């Protein structure tokens, strides 16, 4: 049975419309003509089908996992994903999401008598807590650090996170920061004695035990600037505790440094530990980690938890991510441990960014896919001018366009994730000959990974938001509703929460600048080009696609090269360069995916992306890179039939919607009047 699941991922993504599929559409789209006035309770009332399991219903998701996981790993992980996917759309999880939506966090600093609490009390909803526990138990963090799946562990981790994020009520944010802290601290452990508290901190932030796990956050943004942290007004003073005040166990709340300052954007402030940047005596930034609370002994010998010098100023009132506590915090003598070398804080925390940015784009894809599932559910149930919306030509083209963009960026996401996984855990020796075109270990992987991580984060988060707006519009007026009691059909929730990902961990402009400067640094462009020309484009078997990609990359590389002499000139079109880069790389990955098994639908997606430029995003790309002068031509209705295959997995039915009101005709053949098609 497990092998059958794996083989299904490689099966063609199309079939003739089955009787069950058509019946399910007809059941919802058949509308009786009313002969009575409607009332509050009578007349036409739409009913959407239950959301399908996001694992078993999404052939693109199954296919991309089959592309990046060998059969032995896929067959072990797939039953767990099936079960987790079913839970993700269950009534229980929807109730938790609803509770988190309706009960945003708040802070209490004093009791009813006016006495100040030992630490500010951040109150979050029960739904928020339960969603966090559900994710932790299922490995949304731990799977990235467990040895079970060897070098593929990050890919399996994000197979879980893809199903989790859109049902997490933004608990995916603290998950991403905790996962990033796991990687950062894990790199410190080999040089530390076993009694050092970092070993226990690492164990707690990477465990599946929801009773023991700790959540980590990162507090970097200050009022002088966002991504530019050099203007930090937070300072660290070396002030070790006297020996007699220290415990023998090197307690985590006994760090040698005291941190003071003001942090302007602090997410997941219900965390247990926090990473923070601060300036040392030299004026340079170092990285520190601290518990948010510490244990103190009272005069009567009892112990209590009190704040570790952290005071809430206020919670942020945000457009979205309202379930997530984001605050302005004052730090006053926060006792902390230094992480990494002194005065190398930015370099040290960069280890974390590759992880959090990966979580960012997986979350965006998860929410985008959920939005598409909701919009497709409406299309199967709705009629317009008495014609089924699911085969309406213009609506079908809209959904097909989103499907193509999604599949291309899904490839980019999991390829980039695989680089993170293999860079940390070694390149696999058991990968098949048809595996994705990986760069060589070492320098080439480092260059490619950094470029693609920033590119994938920026492009996927931006396109996901645009796509979710389309999903809202596809629902008509109901798509604009924001009903907390009905998360299963609330696209507004998905959009406003996903919008935060465009800014968090680097805005589109910041990341565009990073990508361009990285590629133009030293020999990086030559190293990147050697991989793209050789391993990717040079091994595409579809010669028409190969030639188009080769031409596009030559044009894009030509736009980058002048930056060696005038960086500012090239940075001016940094966005267009980065989006075009994503388009070229994704096109190459789609071509490799199609040729590994000859899947007809995968080949159609690849050729549409590359030859017709359908993966490009309007003003965000360089036209000369994306638009092929020899675009493919389709026979009448051929493309529409392919639209139906890509969106619904079936051929266009014979009685598909016309998309307009067809005129009826008199016996003489002359037009009589315009009527709706019945």
C-alpha positions as CSV (number, residue, x, y, z in Angstrom):
1,X,0.0,0.0,0.0
2,X,2.8,2.4,0.8
3,X,4.5,1.8,-2.5
4,X,1.3,2.4,-4.2
5,X,1.1,5.8,-2.6
6,X,4.5,6.6,-3.9
7,X,3.7,5.4,-7.4
8,X,0.6,7.5,-7.4
9,X,2.7,10.7,-7.0
10,X,4.3,9.9,-10.4
11,X,1.0,9.1,-12.2
12,X,-0.4,11.5,-14.8
13,X,-2.3,14.4,-13.2
14,X,-5.3,13.9,-15.5
15,X,-8.2,11.6,-16.2
16,X,-11.6,11.6,-17.9
17,X,-14.3,13.1,-15.7
18,X,-15.5,10.3,-13.6
19,X,-19.2,9.9,-12.7
20,X,-18.5,10.5,-9.0
21,X,-16.6,13.7,-9.8
22,X,-19.3,15.0,-12.0
23,X,-22.0,14.0,-9.6
24,X,-20.3,15.9,-6.8
25,X,-20.2,19.0,-9.0
26,X,-23.8,18.6,-10.2
27,X,-25.1,18.0,-6.7
28,X,-23.9,21.4,-5.7
29,X,-24.5,23.4,-8.9
30,X,-28.0,22.2,-9.7
31,X,-30.3,25.1,-8.9
32,X,-34.1,24.9,-8.9
33,X,-36.1,28.0,-10.2
34,X,-38.0,29.4,-7.2
35,X,-41.7,30.2,-7.5
36,X,-41.9,31.7,-4.0
37,X,-40.3,34.7,-2.3
38,X,-37.2,33.9,-0.3
39,X,-37.0,34.4,3.4
40,X,-34.3,34.4,6.0
41,X,-34.5,30.6,6.2
42,X,-35.9,29.6,2.8
43,X,-34.8,30.1,-0.8
44,X,-31.3,29.5,-2.3
45,X,-28.6,29.1,0.3
46,X,-25.1,28.0,-0.8
47,X,-23.3,25.1,0.9
48,X,-19.7,24.5,0.3
49,X,-18.2,21.0,0.5
50,X,-15.9,20.1,3.4
51,X,-12.3,21.0,2.8
52,X,-10.4,17.9,1.6
53,X,-7.4,16.5,3.3
54,X,-4.6,18.8,2.1
55,X,-2.1,15.9,1.8
56,X,-4.2,13.3,-0.1
57,X,-6.1,15.8,-2.3
58,X,-3.0,17.8,-3.5
59,X,-1.3,15.9,-6.3
60,X,1.4,18.6,-6.7
61,X,2.3,18.3,-3.0
62,X,2.6,14.5,-3.3
63,X,4.6,14.8,-6.5
64,X,7.1,17.3,-5.1
65,X,7.7,15.1,-2.1
66,X,8.2,12.1,-4.4
67,X,10.7,14.3,-6.3
68,X,12.8,15.2,-3.3
69,X,12.5,12.1,-1.1
70,X,13.6,8.6,-2.1
71,X,10.9,5.8,-2.0
72,X,12.2,4.4,1.3
73,X,11.7,7.8,3.0
74,X,8.5,8.7,1.2
75,X,6.9,5.4,2.1
76,X,7.6,5.9,5.8
77,X,6.6,9.5,6.1
78,X,3.5,9.4,3.9
79,X,1.1,7.6,6.3
80,X,1.9,10.2,9.0
81,X,1.3,13.0,6.6
82,X,-2.1,11.5,5.6
83,X,-3.1,11.4,9.2
84,X,-1.8,14.9,10.0
85,X,-3.5,16.3,6.9
86,X,-6.9,14.9,8.1
87,X,-6.4,16.5,11.5
88,X,-5.5,19.9,9.9
89,X,-9.0,20.3,8.5
90,X,-10.9,18.6,11.4
91,X,-13.5,20.3,13.4
92,X,-11.3,20.1,16.5
93,X,-8.5,22.1,14.8
94,X,-11.0,24.6,13.3
95,X,-12.4,25.2,16.8
96,X,-8.9,26.0,18.1
97,X,-8.3,28.4,15.2
98,X,-11.7,30.1,15.9
99,X,-10.9,30.4,19.6
100,X,-7.5,32.0,18.8
101,X,-9.1,34.4,16.3
102,X,-11.8,35.5,18.8
103,X,-9.5,35.8,21.8
104,X,-6.4,37.9,21.0
105,X,-3.6,38.1,23.5
106,X,-3.5,40.8,26.2
107,X,-1.1,41.8,29.1
108,X,-1.8,42.2,32.8
109,X,0.8,43.9,34.9
110,X,-1.0,44.3,38.2
111,X,-3.6,42.5,40.3
112,X,-6.9,44.0,41.3
113,X,-5.4,45.7,44.4
114,X,-2.7,47.4,42.3
115,X,0.2,45.2,43.3
116,X,2.7,44.5,40.4
117,X,3.0,40.9,39.4
118,X,6.5,39.3,39.6
119,X,6.4,39.2,35.8
120,X,4.1,40.8,33.3
121,X,1.3,38.3,32.5
122,X,0.8,37.7,28.8
123,X,-2.5,36.0,28.4
124,X,-3.1,34.0,25.2
125,X,-6.1,31.9,24.1
126,X,-6.5,28.2,24.8
127,X,-6.9,27.6,21.1
128,X,-3.5,29.2,20.4
129,X,-1.9,27.0,23.1
130,X,-3.5,23.8,21.8
131,X,-2.5,24.5,18.2
132,X,1.1,25.0,19.4
133,X,1.1,21.7,21.3
134,X,-0.5,19.9,18.3
135,X,2.3,21.1,16.0
136,X,5.1,20.4,18.5
137,X,3.9,16.8,19.1
138,X,3.9,16.2,15.3
139,X,7.4,17.4,14.8
140,X,7.1,20.9,13.2
141,X,10.4,21.7,14.9
142,X,11.8,18.4,16.0
143,X,11.6,16.7,12.6
144,X,14.4,19.0,11.4
145,X,16.8,17.7,14.1
146,X,15.9,14.0,14.5
147,X,18.2,11.5,12.8
148,X,15.4,9.2,11.5
149,X,15.4,10.6,7.9
150,X,19.1,11.3,7.7
151,X,20.0,14.0,5.2
152,X,16.4,14.4,4.2
153,X,15.2,15.6,7.6
154,X,14.5,19.3,6.6
155,X,12.4,18.1,3.7
156,X,10.3,15.9,5.9
157,X,10.1,18.7,8.4
158,X,8.6,21.0,5.8
159,X,6.4,18.3,4.5
160,X,4.7,18.5,7.9
161,X,4.9,22.3,8.1
162,X,3.2,22.7,4.7
163,X,0.1,20.9,6.2
164,X,0.4,22.7,9.6
165,X,0.9,26.4,8.8
166,X,-2.5,27.3,7.3
167,X,-4.2,25.6,10.3
168,X,-1.8,27.0,13.0
169,X,-3.4,30.4,13.6
170,X,0.1,31.8,13.0
171,X,1.8,29.5,15.6
172,X,4.0,28.8,12.5
173,X,5.8,32.1,13.5
174,X,7.2,30.9,16.9
175,X,7.8,27.5,15.3
176,X,10.0,29.1,12.7
177,X,12.0,31.1,15.3
178,X,12.4,28.0,17.6
179,X,13.5,25.9,14.6
180,X,16.1,28.6,13.7
181,X,17.4,28.8,17.3
182,X,17.8,25.0,17.2
183,X,20.2,25.2,14.3
184,X,22.1,28.2,15.7
185,X,22.6,26.7,19.2
186,X,23.3,23.2,17.7
187,X,26.4,24.7,16.0
188,X,27.7,25.9,19.4
189,X,27.4,22.7,21.3
190,X,30.5,20.8,20.2
191,X,32.8,23.4,21.8
192,X,30.9,23.5,25.1
193,X,31.2,21.3,28.2
194,X,28.2,19.0,28.8
195,X,27.2,21.0,31.9
196,X,26.8,24.2,29.9
197,X,23.1,25.3,29.8
198,X,23.0,25.5,26.0
199,X,22.8,21.7,25.9
200,X,19.6,21.7,27.9
201,X,18.2,24.7,26.0
202,X,18.8,22.9,22.7
203,X,17.2,19.7,24.0
204,X,14.1,21.6,25.1
205,X,13.6,23.6,21.9
206,X,13.9,20.5,19.7
207,X,11.8,18.1,21.6
208,X,8.3,16.7,20.6
209,X,7.2,16.6,24.2
210,X,4.8,19.5,24.5
211,X,5.1,19.4,28.3
212,X,8.9,20.0,28.1
213,X,9.4,22.0,25.0
214,X,10.5,25.7,25.1
215,X,9.6,28.3,22.4
216,X,12.3,30.7,21.3
217,X,12.0,34.1,19.8
218,X,14.3,36.7,18.3
219,X,14.2,40.4,19.3
220,X,16.3,42.5,16.9
221,X,14.2,45.4,15.5
222,X,14.5,48.7,17.2
223,X,13.2,52.2,16.6
224,X,16.2,53.5,14.6
225,X,15.7,50.9,11.9
226,X,14.3,47.6,10.9
227,X,16.6,45.4,8.8
228,X,19.5,47.8,9.4
229,X,20.3,46.8,13.0
230,X,23.6,48.7,13.1
231,X,21.8,51.7,14.8
232,X,20.9,49.5,17.8
233,X,20.3,51.3,21.1
234,X,20.6,48.1,23.1
235,X,23.8,47.5,25.1
236,X,25.4,44.6,26.9
237,X,27.6,44.9,30.0
238,X,29.8,42.1,31.2
239,X,28.7,41.5,34.8
240,X,29.1,37.9,36.0
241,X,27.4,36.9,39.2
242,X,29.6,36.5,42.3
243,X,30.7,32.9,42.7
244,X,28.7,32.4,45.9
245,X,25.5,33.4,44.0
246,X,26.0,30.8,41.2
247,X,24.7,27.3,41.3
248,X,26.9,24.3,40.6
249,X,24.7,23.4,37.6
250,X,25.5,26.6,35.6
251,X,21.9,27.7,35.5
252,X,20.5,29.2,32.3
253,X,19.3,32.2,34.3
254,X,22.9,32.9,35.5
255,X,24.4,34.4,32.3
256,X,27.4,36.7,32.5
257,X,25.9,39.6,30.6
258,X,23.3,42.3,31.4
259,X,21.3,43.6,28.5
260,X,19.4,46.9,28.5
261,X,17.6,48.7,25.7
262,X,14.2,48.9,23.9
263,X,13.0,46.4,21.3
264,X,10.3,47.7,18.9
265,X,8.9,44.6,17.2
266,X,9.1,41.4,19.3
267,X,6.9,38.5,18.1
268,X,6.0,35.4,20.0
269,X,6.5,37.2,23.3
270,X,5.0,34.3,25.2
271,X,8.3,32.5,24.5
272,X,10.5,30.9,27.1
273,X,13.9,32.1,25.6
274,X,14.9,34.9,23.4
275,X,17.8,35.8,21.1
276,X,18.7,39.4,21.0
277,X,21.4,41.7,19.5
278,X,23.2,44.2,21.7
279,X,26.3,46.3,21.5
280,X,29.3,45.5,23.7
281,X,31.9,48.0,24.9
282,X,33.4,48.1,21.5
283,X,30.2,49.4,19.9
284,X,29.9,46.3,17.8
285,X,26.9,44.0,17.8
286,X,27.0,40.6,19.6
287,X,24.3,38.0,19.9
288,X,22.9,36.9,23.3
289,X,20.3,34.4,24.5
290,X,18.3,34.8,27.7
291,X,15.4,33.1,29.5
292,X,12.4,35.4,29.7
293,X,11.9,34.6,33.4
294,X,14.2,33.5,36.3
295,X,13.7,31.7,39.5
296,X,14.4,33.7,42.7
297,X,14.4,32.6,46.4
298,X,12.2,34.6,48.7
299,X,13.2,35.5,52.3
300,X,11.0,32.7,53.6
301,X,12.9,30.2,51.5
302,X,10.3,29.6,48.9
303,X,10.9,30.2,45.2
304,X,9.0,32.1,42.6
305,X,9.3,33.0,38.9
306,X,10.0,36.7,38.2
307,X,10.8,38.6,35.1
308,X,14.3,38.5,33.8
309,X,14.3,42.3,33.4
310,X,11.7,42.3,30.6
311,X,8.8,44.8,30.7
312,X,5.9,45.0,28.3
313,X,5.2,48.5,27.0
314,X,2.4,47.5,24.7
315,X,1.1,44.9,22.3
316,X,1.0,45.8,18.7
317,X,-2.3,46.3,16.9
318,X,-1.6,44.7,13.6
319,X,-3.6,44.2,10.3
320,X,-3.1,40.4,10.7
321,X,-1.4,37.8,12.8
322,X,-3.7,39.0,15.7
323,X,-3.5,35.7,17.5
324,X,0.3,36.1,17.7
325,X,1.5,38.4,20.6
326,X,3.8,41.0,19.2
327,X,5.1,43.7,21.6
328,X,7.3,46.6,22.3
329,X,9.6,45.6,25.2
330,X,11.9,47.4,27.5
331,X,14.9,45.4,28.6
332,X,16.5,46.4,31.9
333,X,19.5,44.3,33.1
334,X,18.3,41.1,31.3
335,X,20.8,38.4,32.4
336,X,21.9,36.6,29.3
337,X,24.6,34.4,27.7
338,X,26.6,35.4,24.7
339,X,26.2,33.2,21.6
340,X,29.1,32.9,19.3
341,X,32.2,35.2,19.1
342,X,32.1,38.7,20.6
343,X,31.3,41.5,18.2
344,X,30.2,39.0,15.5
345,X,26.5,39.1,16.2
346,X,25.2,39.6,12.7
347,X,27.4,36.8,11.3
348,X,26.2,34.5,14.1
349,X,22.5,35.1,13.8
350,X,22.7,34.7,10.0
351,X,22.9,30.9,10.8
352,X,19.3,31.3,12.0
353,X,18.0,33.3,9.0
354,X,18.3,30.5,6.5
355,X,15.9,28.4,8.6
356,X,13.4,31.1,9.5
357,X,13.2,32.3,5.8
358,X,12.6,28.7,4.8
359,X,9.7,28.4,7.2
360,X,8.4,31.8,5.9
361,X,8.0,30.6,2.3
362,X,6.6,27.2,3.3
363,X,4.0,29.0,5.4
364,X,3.1,31.3,2.5
365,X,2.7,28.3,0.2
366,X,0.5,26.5,2.7
367,X,-1.8,29.5,3.1
368,X,-2.0,30.1,-0.6
369,X,-2.9,26.4,-1.2
370,X,-5.6,26.6,1.5
371,X,-7.0,29.7,-0.2
372,X,-7.1,27.8,-3.6
373,X,-8.9,24.9,-2.0
374,X,-11.6,27.2,-0.6
375,X,-12.0,28.9,-4.0
376,X,-12.1,25.6,-5.8
377,X,-14.8,24.4,-3.4
378,X,-16.9,27.4,-4.3
379,X,-16.3,26.9,-8.0
380,X,-17.7,23.3,-7.7
381,X,-20.8,24.5,-6.0
382,X,-21.6,27.8,-7.8
383,X,-23.4,28.5,-11.1
384,X,-23.5,31.7,-13.0
385,X,-26.0,32.4,-15.9
386,X,-27.1,28.8,-15.2
387,X,-23.6,27.4,-16.1
388,X,-21.2,25.6,-13.7
389,X,-18.5,27.9,-12.5
390,X,-15.9,25.1,-12.3
391,X,-15.8,24.9,-16.1
392,X,-16.4,28.6,-16.8
393,X,-13.5,29.4,-19.3
394,X,-12.3,32.7,-17.7
395,X,-12.6,31.3,-14.2
396,X,-10.8,28.1,-15.3
397,X,-8.0,30.1,-16.8
398,X,-7.6,32.1,-13.5
399,X,-7.3,28.9,-11.5
400,X,-5.0,27.3,-14.0
401,X,-2.7,30.3,-13.9
402,X,-2.5,30.1,-10.1
403,X,-1.9,26.4,-10.3
404,X,1.1,26.8,-12.7
405,X,2.6,29.6,-10.5
406,X,2.1,27.4,-7.4
407,X,3.7,24.4,-8.9
408,X,6.7,26.3,-10.1
409,X,7.3,28.0,-6.8
410,X,6.6,24.8,-4.9
411,X,9.6,23.3,-6.8
412,X,11.7,26.3,-5.9
413,X,10.7,26.0,-2.2
414,X,11.5,22.3,-1.8
415,X,14.7,22.5,-3.8
416,X,15.9,25.4,-1.6
417,X,14.9,23.4,1.5
418,X,16.9,20.4,0.2
419,X,20.0,22.5,0.0
420,X,19.6,23.6,3.7
421,X,19.1,19.9,4.6
422,X,22.1,18.6,2.7
423,X,24.4,21.5,3.7
424,X,23.7,20.7,7.4
425,X,23.4,16.9,7.3
426,X,25.5,15.8,4.3
427,X,24.6,15.0,0.7
428,X,22.7,11.8,0.3
429,X,24.3,8.8,-1.3
430,X,21.0,7.0,-2.1
431,X,19.4,9.7,-4.3
432,X,18.2,8.4,-7.7
433,X,19.8,9.4,-11.0
434,X,16.8,11.5,-11.8
435,X,17.1,13.6,-8.6
436,X,16.9,17.4,-8.8
437,X,20.0,19.1,-10.2
438,X,21.9,19.8,-7.0
439,X,25.0,22.1,-6.9
440,X,28.3,20.5,-5.8
441,X,29.0,20.3,-2.0
442,X,30.9,23.1,-0.5
443,X,31.4,26.5,-2.0
444,X,28.9,26.0,-4.9
445,X,26.1,24.9,-2.5
446,X,26.9,27.8,-0.2
447,X,26.6,30.4,-3.0
448,X,23.5,28.8,-4.5
449,X,21.8,28.3,-1.2
450,X,22.2,31.9,0.0
451,X,20.9,33.3,-3.3
452,X,17.9,31.0,-3.5
453,X,16.9,31.2,0.1
454,X,16.5,35.0,-0.1
455,X,15.0,34.8,-3.5
456,X,12.4,32.1,-2.6
457,X,11.4,33.9,0.6
458,X,10.8,37.2,-1.2
459,X,9.2,35.9,-4.3
460,X,7.0,33.2,-2.8
461,X,5.7,35.5,0.0
462,X,4.9,38.3,-2.5
463,X,3.2,36.0,-5.1
464,X,1.3,34.1,-2.4
465,X,-0.3,37.4,-1.2
466,X,-1.3,38.3,-4.8
467,X,-2.7,34.9,-5.3
468,X,-4.7,35.0,-2.1
469,X,-6.2,38.3,-3.2
470,X,-7.3,36.5,-6.4
471,X,-8.8,33.7,-4.2
472,X,-10.7,36.3,-2.3
473,X,-12.1,37.8,-5.5
474,X,-12.9,34.4,-6.8
475,X,-15.3,34.0,-3.9
476,X,-17.2,37.2,-4.7
477,X,-18.4,39.3,-1.7
478,X,-18.1,36.3,0.7
479,X,-14.3,36.3,0.0
480,X,-14.1,39.7,1.7
481,X,-15.8,38.4,4.8
482,X,-13.6,37.8,7.9
483,X,-15.7,35.4,10.0
484,X,-13.7,34.0,13.0
485,X,-16.2,31.2,13.6
486,X,-15.7,29.8,10.1
487,X,-12.0,29.4,9.5
488,X,-12.6,26.6,7.0
489,X,-13.8,29.2,4.5
490,X,-12.1,32.4,5.7
491,X,-9.6,33.5,3.0
492,X,-9.3,37.0,4.6
493,X,-7.6,35.3,7.6
494,X,-5.1,33.6,5.3
495,X,-4.4,36.8,3.4
496,X,-3.9,39.1,6.3
497,X,-1.7,36.6,8.1
498,X,0.4,35.8,5.0
499,X,0.9,39.5,4.3
500,X,3.2,39.7,7.4
501,X,5.6,37.3,5.7
502,X,6.4,39.9,3.0
503,X,8.0,42.1,5.7
504,X,9.2,39.7,8.3
505,X,12.9,38.5,7.9
506,X,13.5,41.1,5.2
507,X,11.2,43.1,2.9
508,X,11.1,42.5,-0.9
509,X,13.5,45.4,-1.4
510,X,15.9,44.3,1.3
511,X,16.1,40.8,0.0
512,X,16.4,42.0,-3.6
513,X,19.4,44.1,-2.6
514,X,20.9,41.1,-0.7
515,X,20.5,38.8,-3.7
516,X,22.1,41.2,-6.2
517,X,25.0,42.1,-3.9
518,X,25.6,38.5,-3.1
519,X,25.8,37.4,-6.7
520,X,28.1,40.3,-7.6
521,X,30.4,39.6,-4.7
522,X,33.7,38.2,-5.8
523,X,33.3,35.1,-8.0
524,X,29.8,34.3,-6.9
525,X,28.1,35.1,-10.2
526,X,30.5,32.7,-12.0
527,X,29.9,30.0,-9.4
528,X,26.2,30.4,-9.6
529,X,26.2,30.5,-13.4
530,X,28.4,27.3,-13.6
531,X,25.7,25.4,-11.6
532,X,22.7,26.9,-13.5
533,X,24.3,26.5,-17.0
534,X,25.7,23.0,-16.3
535,X,23.6,21.1,-13.8
536,X,20.3,22.7,-14.5
537,X,19.8,24.1,-18.0
538,X,22.5,22.0,-19.7
539,X,20.7,18.8,-18.6
540,X,17.2,19.7,-19.7
541,X,16.2,17.1,-22.3
542,X,13.4,19.2,-23.9
543,X,15.5,21.1,-26.4
544,X,13.0,23.8,-27.0
545,X,12.7,24.5,-23.2
546,X,16.5,24.2,-22.8
547,X,17.1,26.8,-25.6
548,X,14.6,29.2,-24.1
549,X,16.1,28.9,-20.6
550,X,19.6,29.3,-22.0
551,X,18.6,32.5,-23.8
552,X,16.7,33.9,-20.8
553,X,19.7,33.3,-18.4
554,X,22.1,34.9,-20.8
555,X,19.9,38.1,-20.9
556,X,19.5,38.1,-17.1
557,X,23.2,37.5,-16.5
558,X,23.9,40.4,-18.9
559,X,21.8,42.7,-16.8
560,X,23.7,41.7,-13.7
561,X,27.3,42.0,-15.0
562,X,27.4,45.8,-15.2
563,X,27.0,45.8,-11.4
564,X,30.7,44.9,-11.1
565,X,31.4,48.5,-12.1
566,X,28.2,50.3,-11.0
567,X,26.4,48.5,-8.3
568,X,23.9,51.2,-7.7
569,X,22.7,51.1,-11.3
570,X,22.0,47.4,-11.1
571,X,20.4,47.6,-7.6
572,X,17.8,50.0,-9.1
573,X,16.2,47.1,-10.8
574,X,17.0,44.6,-8.1
575,X,13.4,43.5,-7.7
576,X,13.1,42.6,-11.4
577,X,16.4,40.8,-11.4
578,X,15.4,38.7,-8.3
579,X,12.0,37.8,-9.7
580,X,13.5,36.9,-13.1
581,X,16.0,34.8,-11.3
582,X,13.3,32.9,-9.5
583,X,11.5,32.4,-12.9
584,X,14.6,31.0,-14.6
585,X,15.5,28.6,-11.8
586,X,11.9,27.4,-11.3
587,X,11.6,26.8,-15.0
588,X,14.7,24.6,-14.9
589,X,13.4,22.7,-11.9
590,X,10.0,22.2,-13.6
591,X,11.7,20.8,-16.7
592,X,13.8,18.3,-14.6
593,X,10.7,17.2,-12.8
594,X,8.8,16.6,-16.0
595,X,11.6,14.6,-17.6
596,X,12.2,12.3,-14.6
597,X,9.1,10.3,-15.4
598,X,7.5,11.8,-18.6
599,X,4.4,13.0,-16.7
600,X,2.2,14.7,-19.3
601,X,0.8,17.3,-16.9
602,X,4.2,18.1,-15.5
603,X,5.5,18.6,-19.0
604,X,2.6,20.9,-19.8
605,X,3.3,23.0,-16.7
606,X,7.0,23.2,-17.6
607,X,6.4,24.3,-21.2
608,X,3.8,26.8,-20.2
609,X,6.1,28.3,-17.6
610,X,9.1,28.5,-19.9
611,X,7.8,28.9,-23.4
612,X,4.7,31.0,-22.6
613,X,6.2,32.9,-19.6
614,X,3.2,32.0,-17.4
615,X,5.3,31.9,-14.2
616,X,6.3,35.6,-14.5
617,X,4.6,38.2,-12.3
618,X,3.8,41.3,-14.3
619,X,5.9,44.3,-13.5
620,X,8.2,42.3,-11.2
621,X,10.1,40.6,-14.0
622,X,12.4,41.8,-16.8
623,X,10.2,41.3,-20.0
624,X,13.2,40.3,-22.2
625,X,14.0,37.4,-19.8
626,X,10.5,36.0,-19.4
627,X,8.7,36.5,-22.6
628,X,9.6,34.1,-25.3
629,X,9.2,35.3,-28.9
630,X,8.4,31.8,-30.0
631,X,5.5,31.2,-27.5
632,X,3.6,28.0,-28.0
633,X,0.4,28.0,-30.0
634,X,-2.7,25.9,-29.0
635,X,-5.5,24.4,-31.1
636,X,-9.0,25.8,-30.4
637,X,-10.1,24.4,-27.0
638,X,-6.8,22.5,-26.5
639,X,-5.6,25.0,-23.9
640,X,-8.9,25.2,-22.2
641,X,-8.9,21.4,-21.9
642,X,-5.5,21.6,-20.4
643,X,-6.6,24.2,-18.0
644,X,-9.3,21.8,-16.8
645,X,-6.7,18.9,-16.5
646,X,-4.3,21.0,-14.4
647,X,-7.0,22.4,-12.1
648,X,-9.3,19.5,-11.7
649,X,-7.3,16.5,-12.9
650,X,-10.0,15.7,-15.5
651,X,-10.7,16.5,-19.2
652,X,-13.1,19.3,-19.9
653,X,-16.6,17.7,-20.0
654,X,-18.7,17.8,-23.2
655,X,-21.3,20.1,-21.6
656,X,-18.8,22.5,-20.1
657,X,-19.9,26.1,-19.6
658,X,-19.8,28.5,-22.5
659,X,-18.9,31.4,-20.3
660,X,-21.5,33.7,-21.9
661,X,-25.3,33.7,-22.7
662,X,-25.9,31.8,-25.9
663,X,-28.6,33.2,-28.2
664,X,-31.5,30.8,-28.9
665,X,-32.6,30.5,-32.5
666,X,-35.9,30.5,-34.4
667,X,-36.7,27.5,-36.6
668,X,-35.4,29.6,-39.5
669,X,-32.0,29.7,-37.8
670,X,-32.2,33.4,-37.1
671,X,-31.2,34.6,-33.5
672,X,-34.3,35.1,-31.4
673,X,-33.1,36.3,-28.0
674,X,-30.3,35.9,-25.6
675,X,-30.9,33.3,-22.9
676,X,-28.9,31.5,-20.3
677,X,-27.7,28.0,-21.2
678,X,-29.7,25.5,-19.1
